[in-house]
Amino acid sequence: MFPTTQHTFPRHSPDSPEHKWLALHFPTLALDIFQSQGVPNERVQVVIQEQRVCHMNEAAAAAGILPGCTLATAYSISSELTYFERNPDQEQEHLADLAQALYRYSSVVSLEVPDCIVLEIRGSLMLLGSASVIAQDALALCADMNHQAIARSAQTPQAAIALARAQTSRLFDVPLHVLALLNQGFSQRNLERLSNMGIYTLGQLVQLPRAGLGKRFGQQLTQYLGRLQGELPDPRQGIRPQTRFFRQQHLLKPISNKEVLLRGPMPYLAKQLEYWLIAHQHGCITLRWQFAPFKGEPTKLQIRFGSGKQRHQDILKLSALKLEQVDLPTEVLTVGLDMTLSRSWVSNSQDLFGSTASATMAVSELVDELSARLGTGACYSIRPRAQHSPEQAWRGPRGIPRENTPAIISDPAATNSRSAGLLPGKRPLWLFHQPQPVPGKHLTLLQGPERLSESNLTVSSSMLTAAPYRDYYVARHRQGALCWVFKPPETTPTQTQQGDWYLHGYFA
Amino acid sequence: MSAEKTPDIDVLAHPMLWRGKDLLSNTGLNPSQHAVLTSGYAELDHHLLGGGWPQQGLVDLLLPQAGIGELRLILPVLQQLTQNAYVVWINPPFIPYETALGACGVNTHNILVVRTQSHEDTLWSTERCCLSSGCAGVLAWPEERKLNIKETRRIQLAARSGRTLALFFRPISAIARSSLAELRLALRPTHSVDRLSLDIIKRKGGWPVHDIELCLAEASQTPYDVMQSLHQQLALWQKQGAHAAQREKTTVQKGAQEPTVYADFAYDMSTSEPDMAANNSLH
């Protein structure tokens, strides 16, 4: 019999400042990874490993299936059973994804394979409040990603993990020393030997002398107890945040309906992107969806935002508009989301009195939506361009002009007469893309001429080529419109065939 | 016994009696529902409810053809709307010329042009723009053959809820078709290019009004217009200076005018050609 020593756990109130670590335990990770692939949770589902049931959902437990039973037994209990082969690699991928999402709460996020994530929260307490607030937020985030978790905080990472793995139903207020040794990662052989000695809880275990324990059970156990109590250092290697966001979702069943895609896998991926963007304090500018069939090339969908976006609702709204325009493979089996460009996040708060800045924000979203449905280039602003002929000097770049960009006055008449100290002549409000021939008998000339004689005043139309100048007149059409017409120089060869005059705009 | 006197009460003036023309007197109305933008034309303001264009809701403008002065009519409204918010032009028949709009005092940075391929897209874009908080005005040229009354209702509701002024430019033939717009105006050219004749076909708080004549120059003054007299004087001096040289040019061909600036004249041309192609391109 070991002599009792004074190894006890210090007791703390749940939110005491010493709670520096938060552990998240995912007891149903093996099953959750399949549910995020679009399998409904209502039906009886089990995960098998080596032909025996290792995890099951609530419906299966209610039907009476027990862990450890064979697949045949499970089938005999419930014939509507769905079973999945356990996939440890995919579990680790999901755990890493979760850790990436949890990076928003702490700079030290460490994986504890196979089913735990530990966060150092001491540095985040000031920002986010208390450990319980962080725990609730983290649990909500995990639930959003279709994972059930148990969160516990403690002053050492190992203690937090032990509390989380113990799967007690009460939050925070379970003392460490009453925890059972089950589920704590002890080998089956050690568990049996300890129970033969009458040791069932961690409290009993830490009271045993370390030297003797080390001799009988190996240094690993004593080191574990040392880390558990904070006597030994427990440096944790934090994950590195990914510099690029690319996630794929492999579906168990192919999807051929866009609506189903918009309800299932796309929101899941968009939410992951949102978490990634928040953690990195970035706003998404361009992203690419990929919809891949079983065999063949994936369909790609490029989406562009005028300003950085973080919320998954914004991302999905544009994606849905864009998705309507494309044809997808008949059966989509993999959905991928690749963020191709992001910018540092600038928070946009709507101001109180609806100024131009907030209008620009709202319009930037509007332009995104219009461009997504109507195609890029369907929505543009009108800005002068450095072109000499009026019909080429009107169209600006796509989207909204920046406030600080100076407008370039490029109207040749404007520059001409400005240099001569004169104001520009009267310009029509409606301008034609191409000057239209108009019979002179329909026109009554009112003002003019005004000569635009800048070089390069050319029109791509075959009727008018390389005219050195144009004499513009204001004229009234016999139907009542006030027109901007010009007469090409006499040298134009086709003049006699097409009529004397060209209509170039209306003073509407 | 004294004869029983009937009290002299004007029944029509009773405060409990609501009459349509009360709308004009701004009493008993929710003022926010009838915020107006001055049209810039005193005579038109006089006929419109509240003294101007409605700040929210759908307005139909019916034109026999493009270019008769429809933009000059709405220029004062555009000037006001583009100050703090955006105005979207959906499927305009021609290019809105930035230089000219800017000269008229419109903030062209706040103008967006949208091109759509189908009627559904046009209506969808119009509705989205009406609902957006960044847009104060939407100018749309919908496809007349496909436009029905339900759609005007929908745009009207969207414009009201988004507090946006939506303008539909439609051909004059739509005068016979019902529309749920707040206000419907039919425009007609007059003999003078500076004047526009319009009929109010439908308005709130009043009967239709016909034959209102507006002087378009009243509200669409550009720096050019202001300076025109100076230009003419300058042109006169230039003419006098160039008089001698002009006489030497005996080979001036018929119809080619010397490019002196803005000499006012008017004459009829006479060549035989089919009708104006561009003029029919609106509808």
Interface residues (C-beta under 8 A of the other chain):
Chain A: G354 S355 T356 S358 A359 T360 M361 A362 V363 S364 E365 L366 V367 E369 L370 R373 L374 A378 C379 Y380 S381 I382 R383 P384 P390 E391 A393 W394 R395 G396 I400 P401 E403 A407 I409 D411 A414 L422 L423 P424 G425 K426 R427 P428 L429 W430 L431 F432 H433 Q436 P437 V438 P439 G440 K441 H442 L443 T444 L445 L446 Q447 G448 P449 E450 R451 S453 D471 R476 H477 Q479 G480 A481 L482 C483 K487 E490 G499 D500 W501 L503 G505 Y506 F507 A508
Chain B: P64 Q65 A66 G67 I68 G69 E70 L71 R72 N84 A85 Y86 V88 P92 P93 F94 I95 P96 Y97 E98 T99 A100 L101 G102 A103 C104 T108 H109 N110 I111 L112 V113 V114 R115 T116 Q117 D121 W124 S125 R128 C129 S132 S133 G134 C135 A136 R188 P189 T190 V193 T222 P223 Y224 D225 M227 H231 L234 Q253 G255 A256 Q257 E258 P259 V261 Y262 A263 D264 F265 A266 Y267 D268 M269 S270 T271 S272 E273 P274 D275 M276 A277 A278 N279
